[in-house]
Amino acid sequence: MTIKVGITGGIGSGKSVVCQIFSLLGVPVFNSDLEGRSILENNDQVIASVKEIFGPAAYSAEGKPDRKLIASMAFSDAVKLKKLNAVIHPAVSNRFSVWLTQHALASYVVKEAAILVESGAYKDLDYLVLVSAPEELKRIRAAKRDHLSPEEITRRSSNQMSETELTKYAQFIIRNDEEELLIPQVLKLHEFFSAESARRNA
């Protein structure tokens, strides 16, 4: 039986860096954000629903989603964001189920998503790991990586659960504060999940 591990954290926490380390260790990683982007671009049913929520301008004449427009509208309108999530999350969940069968021989797999708790997807996982970082550092990273304004970062953060709340759901916390070394923390978890998988499958 493959153990399912969720990796979550707020914008700029460094989830992707942590997942890259797991990936380098040979662990299959499912990136919910990338899958969501692919679905937004290729799933006809989703495309129709998104146009219904945000209007035809949400897609270019070539059929490409205007991600900036969709994000801007979604993160400034709670109703639209809820509708978008209701369209995207089930489709991502279906993709994850198919992906899981393709990695059935792995001792454990990792699912990366910003809103694993908010969407309820964490309930289908065996463990939840929270990537933690100081608020100011998260903001600096998000601004640098995604070229977001302070206002945009605030809007996006306000639609995510606070780190304090997320801590209540996580069994493990990785501190990505540029003080504690990251790799030893990931290696420790890798050893635990590998041993736990061996124990369960003995």
Phi and psi in degrees as a GROMACS rama.xvg file:
@    title "Ramachandran Plot"
@    xaxis  label "Phi"
@    yaxis  label "Psi"
@TYPE xy
-82.9957  129.198  THR-2
-79.6695  135.466  ILE-3
-106.994  118.962  LYS-4
-114.254  128.547  VAL-5
-97.937  139.372  GLY-6
-118.087  121.12  ILE-7
-136.321  173.991  THR-8
160.047  160.912  GLY-9
-70.0896  171.501  GLY-10
-59.0266  128.13  ILE-11
84.1884  6.19757  GLY-12
-74.7207  -25.8033  SER-13
102.382  27.0407  GLY-14
-55.9671  -43.6144  LYS-15
-65.1026  -38.1785  SER-16
-63.6126  -44.4216  VAL-17
-60.8856  -43.6305  VAL-18
-67.1832  -31.3944  CYS-19
-63.6045  -38.253  GLN-20
-66.537  -44.5539  ILE-21
-58.7285  -41.7631  PHE-22
-61.9026  -42.0954  SER-23
-63.9425  -24.6649  LEU-24
-83.0778  1.39788  LEU-25
90.8346  11.1412  GLY-26
-87.2219  128.794  VAL-27
-65.1119  130.82  PRO-28
-120.46  128.21  VAL-29
-102.893  115.474  PHE-30
-95.6681  102.97  ASN-31
-60.3185  -35.4723  SER-32
-65.1384  -46.6088  ASP-33
-64.2884  -40.5316  LEU-34
-63.7009  -40.7822  GLU-35
-61.0514  -40.2986  GLY-36
-63.9762  -42.4297  ARG-37
-63.1421  -42.5294  SER-38
-63.733  -41.9479  ILE-39
-60.0961  -27.361  LEU-40
-96.4765  -27.6397  GLU-41
-119.766  -13.111  ASN-42
-92.7154  109.143  ASN-43
-57.4616  -39.1565  ASP-44
-64.4587  -43.6448  GLN-45
-65.722  -43.7017  VAL-46
-57.1399  -45.3827  ILE-47
-62.0581  -42.7374  ALA-48
-66.6033  -40.0166  SER-49
-65.9995  -39.7901  VAL-50
-64.579  -34.0551  LYS-51
-66.8169  -38.1928  GLU-52
-76.6294  -45.8493  ILE-53
-108.363  -4.56898  PHE-54
92.1269  164.106  GLY-55
-61.1296  -22.6253  PRO-56
-67.0538  -11.1095  ALA-57
-66.396  -17.9967  ALA-58
-128.392  144.804  TYR-59
-77.2155  173.103  SER-60
-61.1991  -26.9924  ALA-61
-83.8675  -2.25958  GLU-62
87.5519  14.5097  GLY-63
-91.3411  135.919  LYS-64
-69.61  138.731  PRO-65
-87.633  87.1256  ASP-66
-60.6756  -36.9278  ARG-67
-65.4086  -43.3321  LYS-68
-65.3975  -46.5578  LEU-69
-60.5506  -46.205  ILE-70
-63.1801  -44.6434  ALA-71
-59.6966  -45.4122  SER-72
-70.2059  -41.056  MET-73
-67.2488  -45.1498  ALA-74
-78.5001  -4.86164  PHE-75
-110.965  5.64418  SER-76
-143.383  104.084  ASP-77
-58.8374  -34.4637  ALA-78
-68.1888  -45.7074  VAL-79
-63.5411  -40.2203  LYS-80
-62.9637  -42.2075  LEU-81
-63.0027  -41.7757  LYS-82
-65.1713  -42.2747  LYS-83
-61.9819  -46.9553  LEU-84
-61.1677  -36.6454  ASN-85
-66.8691  -23.1798  ALA-86
-88.3518  -45.8057  VAL-87
-76.1891  -44.6202  ILE-88
-59.5522  -45.866  HIS-89
-61.8554  -36.3072  PRO-90
-67.0532  -40.6107  ALA-91
-66.655  -39.7019  VAL-92
-61.4562  -40.6582  SER-93
-63.5499  -42.0849  ASN-94
-61.5828  -41.6267  ARG-95
-62.7901  -40.6255  PHE-96
-60.7854  -43.7771  SER-97
-65.5019  -44.9875  VAL-98
-59.5126  -39.4544  TRP-99
-59.8973  -41.9547  LEU-100
-64.6473  -29.2434  THR-101
-74.9631  -17.185  GLN-102
-120.985  32.8626  HIS-103
-63.8275  -21.2728  ALA-104
-90.4863  -5.8895  LEU-105
-72.023  144.43  ALA-106
-67.5711  -38.1429  SER-107
-154.098  155.889  TYR-108
-127.028  161.86  VAL-109
-120.228  134.15  VAL-110
-115.655  116.692  LYS-111
-97.7841  126.736  GLU-112
-160.344  141.868  ALA-113
-71.3101  -33.6518  ALA-114
-122.137  49.4784  ILE-115
-61.7441  -37.6032  LEU-116
-78.1897  -48.8677  VAL-117
-58.1648  -36.6778  GLU-118
-81.6487  -13.9993  SER-119
85.9637  -1.96088  GLY-120
-65.2688  -22.5015  ALA-121
-62.2509  -23.7604  TYR-122
-65.1862  -22.9446  LYS-123
-91.0094  3.8662  ASP-124
-107.901  160.421  LEU-125
-85.4025  -35.8752  ASP-126
-140.399  152.004  TYR-127
-125.011  127.987  LEU-128
-112.011  126.383  VAL-129
-100.314  127.407  LEU-130
-92.6076  117.272  VAL-131
-109.658  144.308  SER-132
-157.488  152.506  ALA-133
-60.6262  144.381  PRO-134
-52.2803  -47.2525  GLU-135
-62.7161  -40.1057  GLU-136
-65.8798  -39.8047  LEU-137
-61.3673  -41.4785  LYS-138
-65.3312  -42.3131  ARG-139
-61.8933  -45.1567  ILE-140
-62.9693  -45.4761  ARG-141
-63.8527  -40.3765  ALA-142
-65.0844  -40.7526  ALA-143
-71.6085  -45.0494  LYS-144
-75.7126  -47.7938  ARG-145
-101.499  1.89581  ASP-146
53.0018  45.7192  HIS-147
-97.9872  147.036  LEU-148
-77.6461  160.796  SER-149
-55.7362  -35.6818  PRO-150
-66.3639  -42.1084  GLU-151
-65.234  -39.6633  GLU-152
-63.1812  -43.1076  ILE-153
-61.9313  -43.3621  THR-154
-61.4347  -45.7045  ARG-155
-67.7848  -41.8189  ARG-156
-63.4128  -35.5686  SER-157
-68.0462  -17.3709  SER-158
-94.2504  2.59646  ASN-159
-113.156  152.316  GLN-160
-66.0586  146.142  MET-161
-68.6662  157.63  SER-162
-60.6339  -36.2795  GLU-163
-60.7686  -42.9061  THR-164
-67.45  -44.922  GLU-165
-61.082  -33.089  LEU-166
-56.9009  -30.1402  THR-167
-67.7706  -22.9284  LYS-168
-99.4073  -20.7173  TYR-169
-86.6974  138.523  ALA-170
-85.4398  -24.128  GLN-171
-135.87  149.051  PHE-172
-127.725  129.313  ILE-173
-104.798  123.511  ILE-174
-92.3893  112.915  ARG-175
-109.469  62.4235  ASN-176
-104.937  8.68333  ASP-177
66.4614  14.9795  GLU-178
-115.482  -52.4891  GLU-179
-79.4237  137.57  GLU-180
-68.1393  135.77  LEU-181
-78.9306  -47.6728  LEU-182
-58.905  -45.9456  ILE-183
-59.9553  -34.0052  PRO-184
-65.8452  -42.372  GLN-185
-68.3261  -42.1012  VAL-186
-60.4084  -38.2287  LEU-187
-62.8163  -43.4079  LYS-188
-68.1  -38.8599  LEU-189
-58.5804  -43.8446  HIS-190
-63.8529  -42.0109  GLU-191
-63.8152  -49.954  PHE-192
-65.7392  -36.6042  PHE-193
-65.5348  -43.986  SER-194
-66.9151  -40.1679  ALA-195
-63.9193  -39.5429  GLU-196
-65.0313  -43.5194  SER-197
-62.6305  -39.5835  ALA-198
-65.3859  -44.8861  ARG-199
-67.8876  -31.9184  ARG-200
-97.2147  6.11485  ASN-201
